[in-house]
Amino acid sequence: RNAAALQAQQGAVLGAAAGTAGMAAALGASLSPAVSFEAAMAKVGAVARATDEQLAAMTATARELGASTRFSASQAAAGMEFLAMAGFETLQVIDAMPGMLQLAAASGSDLGTTADIASNLLSGFGLDAAEMGRVGDVLTKTFTSSNVNLRMLGETMKFAAPVAAEMGVSLEQTAAMAGLLGDAGIQGSMAGTALRAILNRLSAPTGAAAAALKNL
């Protein structure tokens, strides 16, 4: 009898321990996304050198984007980190995030690639971070209506954007030219080199080219 009672007590203790472990595991699993998000935002704050108030604003933005887009709050935080690494200040990061996430969703590109391309374009054309939505719309229209993708456009614009901006050629016009070159099989860095050469020659034409442009 004593042996049976002892065995029953041991079983009860083991059962209770198993139940406690299960509850702990479940609690840990439920807390994991929150811990991951907080860790991601801590990295954003460090990279952006944000004050407590600025970090709170970015955290609220990331949560809102996590609830209103296909991306989670943690993914939004990762996008913020990429923009901060690109030199964006806190308010610029907040302004740029909605447009960047829309572009990433439309292109199917990862957030790092999207942030790199979009931030380079903003800098190349001297645009404010609040115009990220415009950048996303223009790029999306281009890669959905011509034979180029986002990576190709990023390579093209890397070469062409600074020259185009200096000549007063708009983002929309430059993207349209990149799309036309793409349709002709001239894509990526090759298209960027060609477009830069075209713009440079048009800016300082000589001989017959100058006469033709004057007539036009």
Order of alpha helices (4+ residues) and beta strands (2+ residues): alpha-alpha-alpha-alpha-alpha-alpha-alpha-alpha-alpha-alpha
